[in-house]
Amino acid sequence: MQRLAIGIDIGGTNVSYGLVTEDGLVKLKESFPIKDFEQVTDFVDYLSARINHSLKGLSKTDFKLIGVGIGAPNGNYYKGTIEFAPNLRWKGIIPLADLLREKICVPTYLTNDANAAAMGEKIYGGAKNMNDFFMVTLGTGLGSGFFANGQLILGHDGFAGELGHAIVDPNGRLCGCGRKGCLETYASATGIVKTVRESLESTDEPSVLRKFNIDEITSEKIYKAALENDPIALRAFDFTAKMLGLMLANTVAITSPEAIFLFGGLANAGDLIFKPTKTYMEDYLLVIYKNKVEIKPSSLPENDAAILGAAALVWNEKIGD
């Protein structure tokens, strides 16, 4: 009998879920927009109905559903709740794991999306044989998940590892959290766009990016400009890497990892972000840590990574062994 887990990724725009085998094969994947559900109970009713329909499609397959894993913004693993997520319509504390467990009738686990990504890397990816590493997700914001001594670090309240909201400049850019100078305002897709816009507005330096209106600038356009050796785009990547490398060096001093994995949209820039980040990190590292920590791309397939990470929460619990 094949054991299956359900991995669910909850984003600000869409929800994706998939049926995942123990060795990381995504047998089925579905998604739908989240904006239509004003009440979380309506969302849970719809999601559970979709999942049950998907499971019926496997009726000829000999399988056992052993659990559900959920990756969500501001997810609290200990409580199975989403708490004050700024990009979701549902405000306050949402007991999503309990609500879904009542419908699906299997063990259900929830954590924040970056923790789920780190768990996916540990169970299915490049960190299989590592006990000490951390994952940094470089998307619209910056998320992170930490492993130490083979265990996901959650902290006493379930919210450990918010590297994106570590402050690199107390007088810096205003963050969505209400504070100034958080790392994610510099080292993220949104952050690099802000860096380029500031350069375009404060200088007359030629750039291929000037053919766009300032609000049309995206991280993808910056990446393409950098490939053409555009000076403003190249400096933006260098500045982004400097801010990221500084914070990674500080974090290495606390966690002493074997490796750091970068994942998400900005990490797809490859050497434009990896090489300078590694250089700056090494420059800022205490001598006892130098040349010991790798910076690596995630080995999870990007299209399935969020689902795999969420499903990995189930396999990590070793249910049904």
C-alpha positions as CSV (number, residue, x, y, z in Angstrom):
1,M,0.0,0.0,0.0
2,Q,1.4,3.4,-1.0
3,R,1.5,6.1,1.6
4,L,0.6,9.6,0.5
5,A,0.7,13.0,2.1
6,I,-1.1,16.2,1.0
7,G,1.1,19.3,0.8
8,I,-0.8,22.6,0.8
9,D,0.8,26.0,0.0
10,I,-1.2,29.1,1.0
11,G,-0.1,32.3,-0.7
12,G,-1.6,35.7,-0.8
13,T,-3.0,35.1,-4.3
14,N,-3.4,31.4,-4.9
15,V,-3.6,28.1,-3.0
16,S,-1.8,25.0,-4.4
17,Y,-2.0,21.5,-3.1
18,G,-0.6,18.1,-4.2
19,L,-0.6,14.5,-3.3
20,V,3.0,13.5,-2.6
21,T,4.7,10.1,-2.1
22,E,7.3,9.4,0.5
23,D,10.1,9.7,-2.0
24,G,8.9,13.1,-3.2
25,L,6.8,12.3,-6.3
26,V,4.0,14.7,-6.8
27,K,1.2,12.5,-8.2
28,L,-1.4,15.3,-8.6
29,K,-1.3,19.0,-8.3
30,E,-4.1,21.6,-8.2
31,S,-4.4,25.3,-7.5
32,F,-7.2,27.9,-7.2
33,P,-7.4,31.6,-6.2
34,I,-7.8,32.5,-2.6
35,K,-9.4,35.9,-3.0
36,D,-12.9,34.6,-3.4
37,F,-13.1,33.4,0.2
38,E,-14.0,36.2,2.6
39,Q,-14.6,33.7,5.5
40,V,-12.0,31.1,6.3
41,T,-14.8,28.5,7.0
42,D,-15.9,28.8,3.4
43,F,-12.3,28.4,2.3
44,V,-11.9,25.2,4.3
45,D,-15.2,23.8,3.0
46,Y,-14.1,24.4,-0.6
47,L,-10.5,23.1,0.0
48,S,-11.6,19.9,1.7
49,A,-14.2,19.2,-1.1
50,R,-11.5,19.7,-3.7
51,I,-9.1,17.4,-1.9
52,N,-11.7,14.7,-1.4
53,H,-12.5,14.9,-5.1
54,S,-8.8,14.5,-5.9
55,L,-8.6,11.5,-3.7
56,K,-11.6,9.9,-5.4
57,G,-9.7,10.2,-8.6
58,L,-7.2,7.8,-7.1
59,S,-9.8,5.2,-6.1
60,K,-8.2,2.5,-8.2
61,T,-4.9,3.0,-6.6
62,D,-4.0,1.2,-3.4
63,F,-3.0,4.1,-1.1
64,K,-3.2,5.3,2.5
65,L,-3.4,9.1,3.3
66,I,-1.3,9.6,6.4
67,G,-1.5,13.3,6.9
68,V,-1.7,16.9,5.6
69,G,1.0,19.5,5.8
70,I,0.4,23.3,5.3
71,G,2.9,26.0,4.5
72,A,1.4,29.5,5.2
73,P,2.4,33.0,5.9
74,N,2.8,33.6,9.7
75,G,2.2,30.0,10.4
76,N,2.7,28.7,13.9
77,Y,3.7,25.0,14.0
78,Y,2.9,24.6,17.7
79,K,-0.7,25.8,17.5
80,G,-1.5,25.0,13.8
81,T,-2.5,28.6,13.3
82,I,-2.0,31.5,10.9
83,E,-1.5,34.6,13.0
84,F,-2.0,38.1,11.7
85,A,-0.9,37.4,8.2
86,P,-0.8,40.8,6.4
87,N,-1.4,39.5,2.9
88,L,-4.5,37.3,3.7
89,R,-8.1,38.5,4.0
90,W,-8.6,36.6,7.2
91,K,-7.4,38.7,10.1
92,G,-6.3,37.7,13.6
93,I,-5.5,34.1,14.6
94,I,-6.9,31.4,12.3
95,P,-6.9,27.8,13.6
96,L,-6.5,26.4,10.1
97,A,-4.9,23.1,11.0
98,D,-7.8,22.2,13.3
99,L,-10.4,23.4,10.9
100,L,-9.0,21.3,8.1
101,R,-8.4,18.3,10.3
102,E,-12.1,18.2,11.2
103,K,-12.9,17.9,7.5
104,I,-10.1,15.5,6.2
105,C,-9.9,13.4,9.4
106,V,-6.1,12.9,9.3
107,P,-3.3,14.5,11.2
108,T,-2.7,18.0,10.0
109,Y,0.4,20.2,10.5
110,L,1.1,23.8,9.7
111,T,4.1,26.0,9.7
112,N,5.3,29.2,7.9
113,D,6.2,28.8,4.3
114,A,9.9,29.3,4.7
115,N,10.1,26.6,7.4
116,A,8.2,24.3,5.1
117,A,10.8,25.1,2.3
118,A,13.6,24.2,4.7
119,M,11.9,21.0,5.7
120,G,11.4,20.1,2.0
121,E,15.2,20.6,1.5
122,K,15.9,18.4,4.4
123,I,13.5,15.6,3.4
124,Y,13.8,15.7,-0.4
125,G,16.6,18.0,-1.4
126,G,20.2,18.9,-1.0
127,A,20.2,18.9,2.8
128,K,19.2,15.2,3.2
129,N,22.6,14.5,4.8
130,M,22.9,17.7,6.7
131,N,22.0,18.5,10.3
132,D,22.9,22.2,10.4
133,F,21.8,24.5,7.6
134,F,19.4,27.2,6.8
135,M,17.2,28.1,3.9
136,V,16.6,31.7,2.7
137,T,13.7,32.3,0.3
138,L,14.2,35.4,-1.9
139,G,10.7,36.2,-3.2
140,T,8.6,39.3,-2.8
141,G,9.9,39.3,0.7
142,L,12.6,37.3,2.5
143,G,11.8,34.2,4.5
144,S,14.1,31.7,6.3
145,G,14.0,28.4,8.0
146,F,16.7,27.0,10.2
147,F,17.9,23.5,11.1
148,A,20.3,22.8,14.0
149,N,21.3,19.3,15.2
150,G,18.9,17.9,12.7
151,Q,15.9,19.7,14.1
152,L,13.8,22.5,12.7
153,I,14.3,25.5,14.9
154,L,10.9,26.9,16.0
155,G,11.6,28.9,19.2
156,H,9.4,28.9,22.3
157,D,6.5,30.5,20.5
158,G,6.8,29.0,17.0
159,F,8.1,32.1,15.2
160,A,11.9,31.6,15.3
161,G,13.9,32.4,12.2
162,E,12.5,35.6,10.8
163,L,15.7,36.7,9.1
164,G,13.8,39.0,6.7
165,H,12.9,41.2,9.6
166,A,16.4,41.4,11.1
167,I,17.4,45.0,10.9
168,V,20.4,45.9,8.7
169,D,19.9,49.7,8.9
170,P,17.7,51.2,11.7
171,N,17.4,54.4,9.6
172,G,16.7,52.6,6.4
173,R,13.8,51.7,4.2
174,L,10.3,51.4,5.7
175,C,9.2,47.8,5.9
176,G,5.7,46.4,5.6
177,C,6.0,45.4,9.3
178,G,6.1,49.1,10.2
179,R,9.8,49.2,11.2
180,K,12.7,50.5,9.2
181,G,15.7,48.8,7.7
182,C,14.6,45.2,7.7
183,L,16.7,42.9,5.5
184,E,13.8,42.0,3.2
185,T,13.5,45.7,2.1
186,Y,16.9,45.3,0.5
187,A,17.4,41.5,-0.3
188,S,14.3,40.5,-2.1
189,A,12.6,41.0,-5.5
190,T,10.9,44.0,-4.0
191,G,14.1,45.3,-2.5
192,I,16.2,45.2,-5.7
193,V,13.4,47.0,-7.5
194,K,13.6,49.8,-4.8
195,T,17.3,49.9,-5.2
196,V,17.1,50.4,-9.0
197,R,14.3,53.0,-8.7
198,E,16.4,55.0,-6.2
199,S,19.3,55.0,-8.6
200,L,17.2,56.0,-11.6
201,E,15.6,58.8,-9.7
202,S,18.9,60.1,-8.1
203,T,21.2,60.0,-11.1
204,D,21.3,60.7,-14.9
205,E,23.4,57.6,-15.6
206,P,22.4,55.9,-18.8
207,S,20.5,52.6,-18.4
208,V,18.4,50.4,-20.6
209,L,15.9,50.5,-17.7
210,R,15.1,54.1,-18.4
211,K,12.9,53.1,-21.3
212,F,10.4,51.8,-18.8
213,N,8.2,53.9,-16.5
214,I,9.5,53.8,-13.0
215,D,6.5,51.7,-11.8
216,E,7.1,49.2,-14.6
217,I,10.5,48.2,-13.3
218,T,10.5,44.5,-12.1
219,S,13.2,42.2,-10.8
220,E,13.0,40.2,-14.0
221,K,13.7,43.4,-16.1
222,I,16.6,44.2,-13.8
223,Y,18.0,40.7,-14.3
224,K,17.8,41.0,-18.1
225,A,19.4,44.4,-17.9
226,A,22.3,43.0,-15.8
227,L,22.9,40.3,-18.4
228,E,23.4,43.2,-20.8
229,N,26.0,44.7,-18.4
230,D,23.8,47.6,-17.5
231,P,25.7,49.5,-14.8
232,I,22.6,50.4,-12.7
233,A,21.3,46.8,-12.8
234,L,24.8,45.4,-12.0
235,R,25.2,47.7,-9.0
236,A,21.8,46.8,-7.7
237,F,22.7,43.2,-7.7
238,D,26.0,44.0,-6.0
239,F,24.3,46.1,-3.3
240,T,21.6,43.5,-2.7
241,A,24.3,40.8,-2.3
242,K,26.2,43.1,0.1
243,M,23.2,43.5,2.4
244,L,22.4,39.8,2.2
245,G,26.1,38.7,2.7
246,L,26.3,40.9,5.8
247,M,23.3,39.4,7.4
248,L,24.3,35.9,6.4
249,A,27.7,36.4,8.1
250,N,26.0,37.6,11.3
251,T,23.7,34.5,11.2
252,V,26.6,32.1,10.6
253,A,28.2,33.5,13.8
254,I,25.0,32.4,15.7
255,T,24.2,29.1,13.9
256,S,27.4,27.8,12.4
257,P,25.7,26.0,9.5
258,E,27.2,23.6,7.0
259,A,25.4,25.3,4.2
260,I,23.0,28.1,3.3
261,F,20.4,27.4,0.6
262,L,19.0,30.2,-1.5
263,F,15.6,29.7,-3.1
264,G,12.9,31.8,-4.9
265,G,12.7,34.3,-7.7
266,L,15.8,36.4,-6.9
267,A,17.9,33.2,-6.5
268,N,17.1,32.4,-10.1
269,A,19.5,35.1,-11.1
270,G,22.3,32.6,-10.5
271,D,25.8,33.9,-10.3
272,L,24.6,37.5,-10.4
273,I,23.4,37.0,-6.8
274,F,25.3,33.9,-5.6
275,K,28.9,35.0,-6.4
276,P,28.8,38.5,-4.8
277,T,26.8,37.2,-1.8
278,K,29.4,34.6,-1.1
279,T,32.2,37.2,-1.5
280,Y,30.6,39.7,0.9
281,M,29.7,37.0,3.4
282,E,33.3,35.8,3.5
283,D,34.6,39.3,3.9
284,Y,32.3,39.8,6.9
285,L,32.8,36.4,8.5
286,L,34.8,35.9,11.7
287,V,38.0,34.1,10.8
288,I,37.0,30.8,12.5
289,Y,34.0,30.5,10.0
290,K,35.8,31.5,6.8
291,N,35.7,29.1,3.9
292,K,33.5,26.6,5.9
293,V,30.0,27.5,4.8
294,E,28.6,26.9,1.3
295,I,26.0,29.0,-0.3
296,K,24.0,26.7,-2.6
297,P,20.9,26.8,-4.7
298,S,17.9,24.7,-3.6
299,S,17.7,21.4,-5.3
300,L,13.9,21.3,-5.1
301,P,12.1,21.7,-8.4
302,E,10.7,25.3,-8.2
303,N,7.2,24.4,-9.5
304,D,6.7,21.8,-6.8
305,A,8.9,23.1,-4.0
306,A,6.1,24.7,-1.9
307,I,4.0,21.5,-2.1
308,L,6.9,19.3,-1.4
309,G,7.9,21.4,1.6
310,A,4.4,21.3,3.1
311,A,4.2,17.5,2.5
312,A,7.6,17.1,4.2
313,L,6.1,18.2,7.5
314,V,4.0,15.0,7.4
315,W,6.9,12.7,6.6
316,N,9.1,14.4,9.2
317,E,6.6,13.2,11.8
318,K,7.0,9.6,10.6
319,I,3.3,8.9,10.9
320,G,2.3,5.3,10.4
321,D,5.8,3.8,10.9
